[in-house]
Amino acid sequence: MATKLTINNNGSVKIEGDFEIVDRSGNAYGLDGRDVVSICRCGLSKNKPFCDGSHNGHFEHEAVAFQLPPKKQA
């Protein structure tokens, strides 16, 4: 299964599929075989980078897809 990211309204980014999450040094997080995780977008999680639901009632964003402008040419 290809990796799929879903931007949730008022909440996290859900990642599904075949993926690896690493820190800036390249060290992998131990996901214990999970193929679905949610990443915090609000900054309130005590389990960052993973979502723990702390955003409930504290974070508002309606996730509606849109087209990015053309990529800048070098």
C-alpha positions in Angstrom: 0.0 0.0 0.0 1.3 3.4 -0.9 1.7 6.0 1.9 -1.3 8.2 2.3 -1.5 11.3 4.5 -4.8 12.7 5.5 -5.1 16.2 7.0 -7.9 16.0 9.5 -10.1 19.0 10.3 -9.2 20.5 13.6 -6.6 17.9 14.3 -3.8 15.6 13.3 -2.2 14.3 10.1 -3.0 10.6 9.8 -0.3 8.6 8.0 -1.3 5.2 6.6 0.7 2.6 4.6 4.3 1.7 4.3 6.4 4.5 6.0 9.2 5.2 8.4 9.4 8.2 10.7 12.9 9.5 11.6 14.2 12.4 13.7 16.5 15.0 12.2 19.5 12.8 12.9 18.0 10.0 10.9 17.1 7.8 14.0 13.9 5.9 13.4 11.0 6.1 15.9 9.9 2.6 17.2 6.5 2.2 15.7 6.0 -1.4 16.9 4.6 -2.6 13.5 2.0 0.1 13.2 0.9 1.0 9.7 -1.3 3.9 10.9 -0.2 6.8 13.1 -1.4 10.4 13.7 1.1 13.3 13.8 0.4 16.4 16.0 -0.2 19.6 14.1 -1.3 21.8 17.0 1.8 21.6 19.2 -0.1 20.7 22.3 0.6 16.9 22.4 2.6 15.6 25.3 3.7 12.7 23.0 5.1 14.8 20.1 5.5 14.2 17.2 2.5 11.9 17.7 -1.0 13.1 18.4 -2.5 12.5 21.8 -5.8 14.3 21.3 -4.8 17.5 23.2 -6.0 19.6 20.2 -9.7 19.0 21.1 -11.2 22.4 21.5 -7.9 24.2 21.1 -7.1 24.0 17.4 -9.2 25.0 14.4 -8.4 24.3 10.8 -10.7 23.2 8.1 -8.7 20.9 5.9 -9.8 21.5 2.3 -7.5 20.5 -0.6 -6.3 23.1 -3.0 -3.8 23.4 -5.9 -0.4 24.7 -5.1 1.0 27.3 -7.5 3.5 26.2 -10.1 6.9 25.1 -8.8 9.5 27.8 -9.1 12.1 27.1 -11.8 15.8 27.5 -10.8 
